[in-house]
Amino acid sequence: MLLTDRTDRTDQIQNMKTSFILAFIVISFGVRAQPEGWALFAKTKFDAKYNEKAGEYFLMPAFSEDLKALVGKDISLEGYYLPIDVEGGEYVILSKFPYSQCFFCGGAGPESIAEIYFKVKHEKFTADQYIRIKGKLKLNEGDIDHGNFIVEAAELIEKK
């Protein structure tokens, strides 16, 4: 009976070690994964402010310090291509939500869209095509002709 107790105890210790190792791996990956994109954009607070030039109110951002720290650094985003006709085709609009739920049409907030400027001319996308990009973050606090979140020198990573 002592041998069985010792074997059971050894099995319990081995199971605990395995559990701790698995927990360490999961936590390590979680710590290393930098929160990016939409999650950080969502921390932005917006206040309605009157714009003299346009003669109307606009939602103006107050960016979080976490987000400001990423300016000029690579971030990744994935979302839906919005078929917004941008003059000159200089950039595309990427949305966290499909067209029917986007900022322009469905009531989502301004933190759910980003302007994407590709390094090289991109191929045409279709409405609501899901794409993943990576590029350098730029924040826009006051130019009402552009979005608040801009990704420059972007590369297309994947399209579905």
Secondary structure as GFF3:
##gff-version 3
##sequence-region A 1 160
A	DSSP	alpha_helix	2	32	.	.	.	ID=ss1
A	DSSP	alpha_helix	38	41	.	.	.	ID=ss2
A	DSSP	beta_strand	45	51	.	.	.	ID=ss3
A	DSSP	beta_strand	56	62	.	.	.	ID=ss4
A	DSSP	alpha_helix	65	68	.	.	.	ID=ss5
A	DSSP	beta_strand	74	82	.	.	.	ID=ss6
A	DSSP	three_ten_helix	87	89	.	.	.	ID=ss7
A	DSSP	beta_strand	92	95	.	.	.	ID=ss8
A	DSSP	three_ten_helix	99	101	.	.	.	ID=ss9
A	DSSP	three_ten_helix	110	112	.	.	.	ID=ss10
A	DSSP	beta_strand	113	118	.	.	.	ID=ss11
A	DSSP	beta_strand	130	139	.	.	.	ID=ss12
A	DSSP	beta_strand	149	159	.	.	.	ID=ss13
###
